[in-house]
């Protein structure tokens, strides 16, 4: 119905009307008929409508992250947390090129974990459970433990921990 109306207006001859401020506008030369067809209201149900990606906030520039249950009952990152994690995970080629093979293995293991929206992964070299950026972002602040993937630049850590860790372009070593 809407497309027919647009075609109708575009096929009608246009005339220019001058306004007091000397600007002009194109309007149809023919007046619209007095009887118009009633407007149809389209109602969309939530299941079939296109999602709007609105991120509620805990303050200016701080989105609210949440966790959702996974297929095996484990908690996974929601969409907003996943998107923020993927933004922070990007590593420039020069940084990746300079990494050792062990550092690249850890980077890929972490990347696969956040791609699956997991909150932790098992380090292939030490066997320890390592928190992903998703888990650390969900916590909302630096815990002060010197986490490998800390997105808060170790702001909660003491100076001794900060001096012992080096940023390799993807995570702290």
Helices and strands as residue ranges (DSSP letters): H 2-11, E 14-18, E 24-28, E 67-69, E 75-77, H 79-89, H 93-98, H 101-115, E 120-122, E 129-131, H 133-139, H 159-164
